[in-house]
Structure formats: structure tokens, C-alpha cells
Amino acid sequence: MSLHPKRNGAGSRSSAAPPAKNNQDKKTQQLEAFTVAASPGLTSNQGVPIKDNHNSLKAGDNGPTLLEDFILREKITHFGHERIPERVVNARGCGAHGYFKPYKSMVQYTSAAFLQSPELETPVFVRFSGSSGSQGSADTVRDVRGFAVKFYTQEGNYDLVGNNMPVFYIQDAIKFPDLIHALKPEPNHEMPQASSAHDTFWDFASLVPEVTHMLMWTMSDRGLPRSLRMMEGFGVHAFRFISARGDAFFVKFHWKPKLGVHALDWDEAQKIAGKDPDFLRRDLWEAIEAGNCPEWELGVQIVDAGREDDLEFDILDPTKLIPESQVPVQIIGKMVLNRNAENFFAETEQVAFHPGNLVPGIDFSNDPLLQGRLFSYTDAQLARLGGPNFNEIPINRSVCPIHNFQRGGLHRQAISKGRVAYEPNTLGNGTEFRIDGAAQDVQPPSKPVDASKTRHRRASFDDHFSQATLFWNSQSLAEKDHIVAAFRFELSKVEVPDIRQRMVDNLAHVDLKLAARVAASLGINAPDPKAAAGRLGFRDYRMTSKVSEEPALSMAARPGASIKTRKIAIVVADGVDAPPLRRLLQDMAAAGAVCKLVASRLGSVSTLSGKQLVVDHTFANMPSVMFDAVLIPGGNESITSLCGLGEAVHFVLEAYKHGKTICALNEGTQLLATLGFSNEKNSELINVPTPGILLADARKVLDGQVTQDFIAAIALHRHWDRLNAEAVPA
Ligand code: HDE
């Protein structure tokens, strides 16, 4: 029996869970043993019954509280210690359980047991995170997102601790503290929160050109995912697959979301940060609770060890990606997230990832950024989780047995039997016990190392711009506009003009037009690539790229076909024309969309025929930025009220500005009148040449035409090429 989605509360675990029959259930069963249900009555932590939880023990009714009140002392003391240090980066996150299943055996490439059989489901826990903000920061800030997956395999835990972008800012771990200090709030006044738009970040960025490629990603719409369910994941570094025969391959990991890759608009993202700072975690939680379990396919780009020099860049350089048209991504399996965590702290906060948690058949590479991470994560867990036994915390336990002679340490839970805590021994079970190294080692020997110590960086890491240019060239016009706008926004927040100037001079090495467009709004000189090239530490070196444009790098080039889980707002008031609306609601639900009625107040609105429709949200509590599309049903009275209601007009105008699909039926078109759309030929479905704006005759709803057009337009996600969108004062 596997824990596949159950509608209505797929997230909840029954207290009498059935016995585990496959690997996927093993983790659930294990966690079950630690799960505590609420029960009547209260006790202290020692199990002593508590009769009064309202009054502390005092010397007389008016007297001081007594120190001997151990119930009060215990409660207050525990409370004072209930926080742990947040992660130094990636502090804000949310997680969910699920499983991974290969589509085929990868035996040819790796001996990793969880990749051998399409029959085997492996339990996983995934934590998504924002990298720069603190635990309480908003979800929708511009940032790279963490995408960390813990596979509970039968050979131990394997962690793929990646991001939603395939490259990273820096090439060597020794720069990480500098990068993060520059990115985080400035140390004197602790501002700004969860934002790179400040002097210290751009000061660093302008002086360290290796960050340029990653900047292109973070300034692009990839920095603003519409949903965690709609973003890609990447292992970033080259890892290695090792087969049972000892053959070695470089491998880059990809997660491809089944719902497509989609982003928010920057204005929208900023507004959501105020309206619902939990937007992304709420979206994930609600989707799983509703049984809309998100899925990703695992892809690998495999390069035979020894063939890596065929690439024009260094495979060990984490600021480079392997273009998919150069080495195609093989899809090898599927991950489904189907259960929300039971307790945020116990699971999501205490989960401890480590890129060095590997299983036999998967190895790391000599990527100098990865090498530094191998040290950092254990160290981080020691600081955060208070000692060396964090592997015993339920969410971190492997599902296979643990046996070694590590003993003691803070919070040790295992009660190890016997007098033997060393190897080899004969006293453990009466015969000689000795590890002889016959089994495959987790870290197989690779090429012998015979080199002088050096702090030198390889010349093959010198090109910082070719792939930034490749990324730029691969974007659609709208995506390019967004990148320009993002650079302008960020650099306009920089107070020191020299920093802005250095940055646009650097950008001139990516693309002169990009740099000129950014500079134009900043009140600085036109970009000067020569000025950048003359600067200390700046290398003006470009490799010869084999690929000049890569479709996989653009989100616009790959719109999805489905509108599953997309949110549609139906704006209504009393007097709404219900029959066509009902039909559209049915059609949209059948296509998997989530429709919500939005009005000026909660309760219900009356229809033309005097019936009542229940309102889900108000314009104030669920503004247009929380939706993917808008439907304006007809009904004279309803539309007259909505046209006179500022918040309703704003709702629709803002949706227009953010490129969302808007469908108006009959009189509903009047709400769009402020934008100059009208529906004079009321009997026709008018395809106004404005993308994603459908003005429809309600009678056409019944023949399915409106449904079809509406779905097709929503599936395109956003329609950026709209006239006068900048004129909308939303
Ligand atoms: Fe991390 N990173 N990182 N990182 N990272 C942490 O680990 C670090 C890097 C990533 O949901 C910390 O447990 C160094 C790249 C994710 O719990 C810390 C370097 C990538 C998460 C740490 C990097 C990542 C972290 C903070 C440069 C993408 C959240 C607390 C050498 C491939 C995991 C902790 C979760 C978290 C160090 C660079 C991804 C301090 C030193 C590159 C998704 O150990």
C-alpha cells in the first residue's frame, strides 16, 4: 500500500497506519512512531498531572509566586528555549513528503540501489527555501530558491541539495561568506530584508565578475516563481555516477515540474509580499491538501568521464551550465509530493541536508564550490541542532539500520547494548568482527592525486560572460524587458553612483544593448566595456561557445498546455447572470482550475433569477495578484455596481497590467471600458487583438467555444505584449 493522494485531507495521517509494504511507507511508518496526538488532560514533562493551567502557585491570593511552582518553571523555561538558530542561509522554507520512482533502471551508469528498478518507490522529504531572507521574510521576494531533496533509500539517505537555477554566483567556496555578507541585510542597520537591491550586494557583484551569469538568472523571471510547484530544480554542480563495474560518468541533475515553469510579475510579487507573505508555502500546502500533488521528473545530463574536455567550458565550474542542446536531458524518474508535514518544527525546521550525504554509485566531483559545501553542512547542523546526534531526529533518520561505534554526545537517543564500541572486535557477538572493505565504498577511489598545493584557480574558469550572453540571447522580448527592468530597479536602490557605473560597464560584456538600456534610467554614463576590462581582477576572456541560443533557458519558449490548479477569480455583485457562469465554472473545474467568487463583501450575491451564490473572497482579502485569470460574468445590475466600485475596477485593471487572461461575458465587458474595450457586436465572440482578453457572448458559452478559448489563453500563463499596460496605474 502506498501513500498516494487522498482527496480532502490527503495530508492527514491516520493514527492506526497500515503496516509498511514497500519502501515508500517505511518513512511514514517510522515517523508515525514519534507522532504524538493531542489527548485530554495535561501533564508536566515528567508525566505529573496538571490540574490548574491558569494560576501559578502563590503565597496567598495577593502574594508573590513561589519558586517551588515546578509546573510554572518548567512551562516558562521550555518556552524560553523553543527556538533554535535559523539557517544562516535558506532560513525561510517549507517542506513536504512524497516519493520518487525511476522510470527505468540506471544500472548502466550507477549502482545506486534506488535507481535500479522502476518498481521501487523511495520515500523523500523536500524542503524548498528562499536563500537570502530570514525565517519570517516574505515568500515572493526576488531570489534563488533552494530545492533540497532527501531520498530515504535502502542504502541510506541521499541528499540532492539544489536550487531552482542551474548555476551559482561564485566558483570557489572561499568566497561564500563574502557573497552572503554582501547579500544579507547590511550589518550596521540590518536592512534591507530578503533583497539584493542594496549597495553592498552590487558593490560585491560589480567587483566579482564571476557572479554575472547567476545575476542574469536572478534578475530574470526565474527569481519570481509563480509557485514552488512550477519551478525547475538543479543539482548545479557536476556529480558523478559510478556503475557497479566501476565506470564513471559526470552527471548534472534536473527536476522538471509537470505543471510547467512559470513566474510572477515583479510588481505582482512585491504586492503579494504584503498581501500574503506566505503565498508560496500556502500554495504548496493547499495543493497537497486538495490532492493536487505536485510532480517533477528527474532528468540527468550524462557526460562520460574523460569526455568532459569536449565541452568548451570546465564541467567543474559551477557558474556554467551544460546547454541541453549540447547534452540532452534524459528523463529517468518521477517525484510526487503527496503529504504535508505534520509539524513544521519537528520536520521542516529540523531536517538536516548535506550534499555529501551520498549513496554508493553517486559521488561528488572536484568542483571547488561543492568541495567547500561538503565541510559546511555538518558544521551548520552542529550549530543549529545542538550536537552530533542530529541524525537521530525522526525526520533525519534513515529507513535502513544504522550500525557503527559512534557513541554519546548531546541528545543521544539510541541505547547501544554491550561492552563493545570499537572495531575490530571479538567480544561483540563472540566471533571476530572486522570490516574488510569488500563492499563497494561510498567514495570510490578516483584518479590518484599527485600535485603541489596551490591557491590558484584554473584558467578554464576564466570566462565569466559567454553563458551570461547565451542566457540573454535565449530570452523572449518580454523576458528581456523584465531583466532590464529588474537591473534598473535593483541598481536604482544603490546609493553610490560608482557602483551602478561599474555594474553597467560589466553588463556591457554580456550585451551592449542590455547595458545601455539599464544605464539609461540610472542617471549615469553610457556603459563602457573598456572601463570594466581595465579594472583589477577583471578578465576580458571569452571561450568560443558552441551554442548561441538555448530554447530550454527561456520560460516563454515552453508554455504549458494545462491550466491545472490555476486560480480564476470570478468578479460578481448582486444581479449576476448565473447560467453561463455555472457552465463555465463546471468546465473550468473539469480542466483542473480552481475558481473563486470575489465580491465586495462575504456572504452571498443574488443572481438575476433571485438565487444565491456563495462568495469566497472579498476584493480586499484576495486581490487580483492572488489569481491567474479573471472572469467577469454578465448581468446589468451586477456590472453597474462593479463599475462604480473602485476596488473592482482596480482588480481588473491590475490583472490586465500583469498580463493575465481576462474573459468578460456580455455586459461584463463594460468593466474593461476604462481600457477602451467594448463589445458592440454583442452577439459575437470578439477576438479583440489584445492577447488574453476575451470578450464573449454569453450564449457562446454553451457550445464550449468560450471554454476552449479561455483555457487556451490561461495555459499561456501571461500575455506580456499588451497595449498600454504601462499606462495602467495599478
Ligand atoms: Fe548551501 N548552505 N552553501 N548552497 N544550501 C546551507 O546548510 C553553503 C550552495 C542550499 O532546506 C546551509 O543546513 C556553502 C549552492 C540549499 O535545509 C549552509 C556554499 C547550493 C540549502 C550552506 C553553499 C546551495 C542550503 C545553511 C558554498 C545549490 C537549504 C544551513 C560553498 C546547489 C537546505 C544548512 C535546507 C543551506 C552552506 C552554496 C543550496 C550554511 C558554504 C551552490 C537548498 O551549510
Residues whose N, C-alpha, C, O or C-beta is under 5 A from the ligand:
A	BS01	HDE	R87 V88 V89 N90 R127 S129 G146 F147 A148 V161 G162 N163 F168 A173 F176 F234 G235 V236 V351 F353 L369 G372 R373 S376 Y377 A380
